[in-house]
Amino acid sequence: MKNKFKNICILGIIGCIDCTQIAIQAPPTEDDQFPGLLFSNRKVFYSIKIQIVCGGDLKILAINPRYPGSVHYSAIWSTSIIRTHLMENFLNGDHSSWLVGDSGYPLEPWLMNPITGHGLNDIELRFNTQLRSIRNIIERVIGILKTRCRHHTMHYNPIRAAKIICACAILHNIFIEQRDMLEEEDYNDDNHEAEHFTQKVMDERKQLLPILIKAKEDGKKAYLKQNKIVISNNECTLPMIKQATNNSNMAKDNPMEIEENAEIKIVAGPSKEQDNIRNVSQQSYQKTRYNTRPSNKS
């Protein structure tokens, strides 16, 4: 395994480790086994967090899709079978095998991460540069995997979604063995997550939060679903709420009748603009009528 990283200046590297998010549909909040709240991550969308370990040949050595999106990847690593295996090897005398992770992982005798802090010397900066080039491999693997499998929101329960993810990892390794290398897209975890939860949707959720709090204070069953709010099993979007608010404000200014389908009928009273137009027309007519004189014919 170490031969796969033979062109790297740091000896003993056996693999790279990182986590990524796979978006799934929101699980039911009342589910005892998989409550939906656990799958809401820091990006405010529902996902499964996947731990991936890869080799220098872009093959996936291990994949763990068993954790909800709210779990930090350092917590996934602390309970990983791979960590236990590396720890046992270290205690048995293997002091020259390491995985490479980012600064979110803890520094351990079998796990390297970048040196953090200010005022780093040249040696430390070169070390971080080398680790960054090694970590680029796991980023490529995640980019290839998501591009090859056409990563979109998975409309399955967490158990089935995890099985599909494992199947995609197996197919990825088969493609690598057959030298069917797909040119991966530039991978950035924030960009891929933004595909499923754009800034516009996040802004709409922020505007819906006061409505959610008010509904809960009134004793109603309410929750957010992507960029919608569900109150008593009725889904509403922000544009629908704004339209209803505008209709309510118009009802205060004019006598109106608002039906259930939100169609508005004016039942009495012309608008102010209509009155102004009518007054100007009457004045113009009176002026034309009394100021016009018949011409004298010789």
N, C-alpha and C positions, 0 to 999 in steps of 0.2 A: 504493500500500500504506500509506503514511503517513497518508492520509486516514481510514483505519479507526480511527486513534487520535487523531483531531483534538480530541476532548473532553478529552484528557489534557494536563496542564500541561507535561509534558516533551516537547519537540519532537523529531522524528526517529526515533521508535520505529516499527520495521517489523514486529515480531513478538515473541512470548514463547516461551521454550524451557524444557523440563523433561523429566524421565525418569520412567517408571513401570515396574512389574513386571507381567508376565502369567505366571501359574502354569502350568506344564506338567508332564506326567508325567516321572518320573525317567528320563533317558536311561541306557543301559547304561554301567556304569563301565569296561567293556573296549573301548568304542567308540574307535577311533583318531582319528576326525575330530571327534566330539562327546562327549568323556568326561563322564560325569555329574557329576563333581566340580566342573567349571567352572560348572555351572548352579545350584549351591547358593549362595544369596545370604546376606547378613548376617542375614536373618530365618530362616535355616535351612530354606528350602524351595526347590524347583527352579523356575526361572523364566527367561524371556527379558526382558532389559532393553530398553525402547523409548525412543528419543529422539523427541520430538514438538516441532515448531515450529508455532505457530498465529498467525492474524491477529486483528484486533480484531472481526471478524465471526463468530468461532468456527469458521472453516474451518481445516482442517489443511493447512498449506503444505508440510510435509515430515515424513516419518516414517522411522525407521531401526530395524527390529526384528532386527538381525543379531548382536547381542551377547548372551552368556550373562549370567545374573544376578549373577555374582561381579564383573563389571567395573564400576568406578566411573564415574559419568556424566561426570566431568571428563575421563576417558581416552577415552570415546566422542566427546566434543566435540573433543578434540585431533586426532583423525583424521577429523573430519567434512568432507565436501565443502562444506557450507555455510560452515564456518569459512574454508576455503581461498578460497571465492568472496568473502566479505566482506573478507578480507585483501587480495585483489587489487583490489577496489574502493577500499579505503582507500589503497593505494599509488598508485592512479590518480587520487586527488584527492577521493574521496567521504568527507568527514569528518563527515557529519551523518546517519548511518544506524546504528541500534543494535538489537540484540536485548536482551531483558530476561531475566535468569536469577536464581536464588537465590544464596545465599552459597557454595554448593558449586562454583559455576563461577568460573573465574579472571577478574579484571578485565582487560579488553582494550579497545583503541580502538573496537571494534565490538560490545562486549558489556558491558552495565551489570549490576551487582549491588549489593545493599544495602551501606551503610557499616556496618562492624562495630566493636565496641569499646565502652568505657564512656566516660561523660562527653560524649556527643554534644550539640552545640548545637542550637538550634531549627531552623536551616536544614537541618542534616543529618537531624534527626528528620522534618521535613516531606518531605524527599527520600525517605527510607525509606518513609514512608506512601504517597507517590505510587507508588513501585515495587511496594509490596504490592498496591495496587489494580489495577495493570497485571497482575501475576502471577496475580491471581484469575481472569483470563481463561483461562489455560492449565489451571488447576485445574478450571474449569467444563468445558472441552473434554474433559479426561480423564474427569471424572465422567459427562458425557453419553455419551461413547464406550463406557465400561464398562457403563453402565446400558442403553443401546440394544442392545448386543450380548450382554447377559446374561452378563457375564464370569464364567466358572468355570474350573476347571483344564482345560487343553487336552490331550486324550489323543492327541497327534500328535508326530512327531519334530520337532526344531527347525526344519528347512527348511520343512515343510508348515505348521507353526504360524506362521512368519513370513509366509508367503503369505496365510494367512487373516487375519492382523492387518492387512496392507496392504489387503486387500479390504474389511475393516470400515471402514478409514479413508476409502476411496473412497465407500462407501455413506453414511458420515457426512456427507461434503461434498455428496452429492446431496440428502440430507434437508435440509441447511441451505439449499441453493439453492431447494428447493421450499417453503421456509418451514415445514417440518414440525418445529417446535421441540419437542423432548421436554423436559419439565421435569426437570432433572437433580437427582440426589440430592446432598446435601452431601458433597463429595469430601474425603477425607483418605486419603493413601496408606497410613498405618499401619492405618486401619480396613479398607481393601479387602484388604490383605495378611492381616489377621487372619481374614478369611473363609476362607482356605485353610490357615491355620496358627494355630490358636487357642492360647491360653496353656496349656490342658490338654495339647495335643499336645506343645508344647515341653517341658513338665515331664516328660512320659513319655519323651521322647528323652533328657533329662538322666539319668533313672534307668536307661535302657538302655545308656548309654555304658560303665559299668564292665563290663557283660556283654559288650559288643562288644570291649573291650580284652582281657578274659580269653580270649575265643574266638580272637582273633588271636594271642595269646601261645601258645595251644595248637596253633597251626598250622592253624586252620580258616578256611575262606573265609566271611567274615562282613561285613555292611554294614547300615546303617540305611536303611529305606524308610518315609518319613513317620514314623508312630508305631509302626512294627514293626521287629523285628530279624530279619534273614535269616541263618541259619547253615546252611551246606551245603545250600542251596536249600530249607530249611524255614523258613517264616515263623512268628514268634511275637510275640504282643502282650504288653504288660506285665501285664494281668490273667491271661493264661495262665501266665506265669512265676510270678506270685504264687501262683496255685492250685497249681502244681507244687511250689513251696517249702513251702506249707502241708501238702500231702500228704506231703512228705518229713519234715517235723517231726512229723507224726502217726505216721509209720512208726517213729520213734525211741521214741515213748511206748507204742505198742501193737503186738502182733504182727499184722501186716497183710500182705496180698498186693496189690500194685499192678499192675494189668494195663496193657497198652499203651494202651488207650483211657481211661486215668486213672480208671477205676472202682475203688473200694476195697472189699475184702471183709475183714471181721474173721473170722479163722479160729480164734482161741482167746482165752479170758480175758474175763470181764465187766469193764465199766468200774468205776471207783471209785465213781461216783454210784450205779450199780446195786447195788454191795455195801452202801453206806450205807443205801439204801432197804430192802434185804433185811434188814439187821440191825435197823433200827427196826421193821419189820413183825413180826419174830420176837419182839422184846422186848415189843411191844404185845400180841401174842397170848399170850405167857407170863403177862403181868400180868393179862390178862383171864381166863385159865384158872384160875390159882391163887388169885386174890383174890375170885372170885365165889362166893358161898354161896347155897344154896337158901333161900328165905324160909320161916319157920315158919308153918304154917297152924293156926289155932285151930279 
